[in-house]
Amino acid sequence: MKKRIIHAGGTAEASSTRDIITSKRPILKRLKREWPLHVMLIPGMVFVIVFSYIPMAGLIIAFENFTPAKGMFGNQTWVGLDNFRFLFSLPNTWNVIRNTVTIAVGKIILNLIVPIVAALLLNEVGNIHFKKLTQTIIYFPHFISWIILSSILIDILSPNGGAVNKLLGIIGIGPFYFLGSNDYFQGTMIWADVWKNFGYGTIVYLASITSIDPTLYDAAAIDGAGRWQQTRYVTLPGMRGIIVLMMVLSMGNVLNAGFDEIFNLYSPAVYETGDILDTMIYRMGLENAQYGVATAAGLLKSIISLILISTSYWVADKFFDYRLF
């Protein structure tokens, strides 16, 4: 026979224990039901651990005068913050940071605006065949690597016979040195990235549009709302959640101006406006063997990106009442 708990404290303790056990049962039941899904996560988790977390041990190089012959964890000379001081003593460091932020912010803004506009326009297309053809055309550049796409851009933007300058020459403008002039290089990089990726971005926004309740459009039409008013008062508010999410996720890329694109299209002639943190890190680390300084620059970039994405998450939660989980 079970003993009955008489005193109040014991009763409360037993009740609390019972509540904890009861609350755990749904979790265990759900875990038992969904275990195949958790098993499917294992390869991805292993991949992230091996390629994203284990290499973080190499960040110690940022505080050493690293010599490869001594090994990663050999008897290296500890220099503390000297690599960071040297990095900021270089005459072009602040110019490189400014170029990185300018190009990255331009890409973030346009890669939010252009896909939204494209999704809204595609949503208004009634001819299903024309809509699918248009979607295929604008999606296609996203699946082309920057190595191939850079060759295409070099050809069509060439001042000597390039398709763009030929068209501009017909109306008496140009030629323009899009890839060889500091006046045009940053703008060219921004719009080239938008052209490559905006089609893929429209997939997300079109999916959010299809999730909007159709009865809202019917109610708006009954109230006399035209297509523009339906877009303004129904479609855009319905897309608000995904727009905020994409804004939050993009903030982490403020210092990521796109190494693949810049590296394949820039030249010493446009270092003044085209050199970014990633290309500077590449030259320091792999070309000049300044491993400690290159690692310090990469670590600094990661820390700033972490701060920015954390801040953007806080802003989304504070002012837009939006949470990622």
HUTACOR-V814789 format. One record per backbone hydrogen bond with DSSP energy under -0.5 kcal/mol. NH is the residue of the N-H (numbers start at 1). CO is the residue of the C=O. E is the energy in kcal/mol with one decimal. If there is no record, write none. Layout:
nh->[NH:NH]
co->[CO:CO]
e->[E:E]
This chain:
nh->[6:11:12:13:14:15:16:17:18:19:20:21:22:23:24:25:26:27:28:29:30:31:32:33:34:37:38:39:40:41:42:42:44:45:46:47:48:49:50:51:52:53:53:54:56:57:58:59:60:61:62:63:64:65:66:70:71:74:76:77:78:79:80:82:85:86:87:88:89:90:90:93:96:97:98:99:100:101:102:103:104:105:106:107:108:109:110:111:112:112:113:114:116:117:118:119:120:121:122:123:124:124:125:128:131:132:133:134:135:136:137:138:139:140:141:142:143:143:144:149:150:151:152:153:154:155:156:157:158:161:162:164:165:166:167:168:169:170:171:171:172:173:178:178:180:181:184:185:188:189:190:191:192:193:194:195:196:197:198:199:201:202:203:203:204:204:205:206:207:208:209:210:211:212:216:217:217:218:219:220:221:222:223:224:225:230:231:232:233:234:235:236:238:239:240:243:244:245:246:247:248:249:250:251:251:252:253:254:256:257:262:263:264:265:265:266:270:271:273:274:275:280:281:282:283:284:285:286:287:287:288:290:291:294:295:296:297:298:299:300:301:302:303:304:305:306:307:308:309:310:311:312:313:314:315:316:317:318:319:320:320:322]
co->[4:7:8:9:10:11:12:13:14:15:16:17:18:19:20:21:22:23:24:25:26:27:28:29:30:34:34:35:36:37:38:39:40:41:42:43:44:45:46:47:48:48:49:49:53:54:55:56:57:58:59:60:61:77:64:67:68:71:74:65:76:63:63:79:81:82:83:84:85:86:87:90:92:93:94:95:96:97:98:99:100:101:102:103:104:105:106:107:108:109:109:110:112:113:114:115:116:117:118:119:120:121:122:126:127:128:129:130:131:132:133:134:135:136:137:139:139:140:141:145:146:147:148:149:150:151:152:153:155:159:158:156:156:162:163:164:165:166:167:168:169:168:157:176:177:177:181:181:184:185:186:187:188:189:190:191:192:193:194:138:197:198:199:200:200:201:201:202:203:204:205:206:207:209:213:213:214:214:215:216:217:218:219:221:220:226:227:228:229:230:230:231:234:235:237:239:240:241:242:243:244:245:246:247:248:249:250:251:253:255:258:259:260:261:262:262:267:268:270:270:271:276:277:278:279:280:281:282:282:283:283:284:289:290:291:292:293:294:295:296:297:298:299:300:301:302:303:304:305:306:307:308:309:310:311:312:313:314:315:315:316:316]
e->[-0.6:-2.2:-2.6:-2.3:-2.6:-2.4:-2.4:-2.3:-2.4:-2.2:-2.1:-2.2:-2.4:-2.6:-1.6:-1.2:-0.7:-0.6:-2.6:-2.8:-2.7:-2.6:-2.3:-1.8:-2.3:-1.0:-1.4:-2.2:-1.9:-0.8:-0.6:-1.2:-0.6:-2.6:-2.7:-2.4:-2.4:-2.5:-2.7:-2.5:-2.4:-1.2:-0.6:-2.7:-1.1:-1.8:-2.0:-1.8:-1.3:-1.9:-1.7:-1.7:-1.8:-2.9:-1.3:-1.8:-1.5:-1.2:-2.2:-0.7:-0.6:-2.3:-1.3:-1.5:-2.2:-2.6:-2.1:-2.0:-0.9:-0.8:-0.8:-1.1:-2.3:-2.4:-2.4:-2.4:-2.5:-2.6:-2.5:-2.5:-2.5:-2.9:-2.0:-2.1:-2.6:-2.6:-2.1:-2.6:-0.5:-1.0:-2.3:-2.4:-1.1:-2.4:-2.8:-2.6:-2.4:-2.3:-2.7:-2.1:-0.7:-0.8:-1.1:-0.8:-2.3:-2.3:-2.2:-2.4:-2.4:-2.3:-2.1:-2.3:-1.9:-1.6:-0.6:-1.4:-0.5:-1.6:-1.6:-2.8:-2.5:-1.1:-1.8:-2.6:-2.5:-1.7:-2.5:-2.1:-0.7:-0.8:-1.4:-2.4:-0.5:-2.1:-2.1:-2.3:-2.0:-1.3:-0.8:-0.5:-1.2:-2.8:-0.5:-1.3:-0.5:-1.2:-0.9:-1.7:-2.3:-2.4:-2.2:-2.4:-2.2:-1.9:-2.0:-2.6:-1.8:-2.1:-2.7:-0.6:-1.8:-1.5:-0.5:-1.0:-0.6:-0.6:-1.3:-2.9:-2.0:-1.7:-1.8:-2.0:-0.8:-1.5:-1.7:-0.6:-0.6:-1.7:-2.5:-2.1:-2.6:-2.2:-1.6:-1.4:-2.8:-2.4:-2.3:-2.5:-2.8:-1.9:-2.0:-2.7:-1.7:-1.4:-0.8:-2.3:-2.4:-2.1:-2.5:-2.1:-2.5:-2.5:-1.9:-1.1:-0.5:-0.7:-2.0:-1.4:-1.7:-0.7:-2.2:-3.1:-1.4:-0.9:-0.9:-2.7:-2.1:-1.2:-0.7:-2.9:-1.4:-2.4:-2.7:-2.1:-2.2:-2.5:-2.8:-2.4:-1.0:-0.6:-2.3:-3.4:-1.2:-2.3:-2.4:-2.1:-2.2:-2.1:-2.5:-2.4:-2.1:-2.0:-2.3:-2.2:-2.1:-2.2:-2.2:-2.4:-2.5:-2.0:-2.3:-2.5:-1.8:-2.0:-2.4:-2.4:-2.1:-2.7:-2.9:-0.7:-1.0:-2.0]
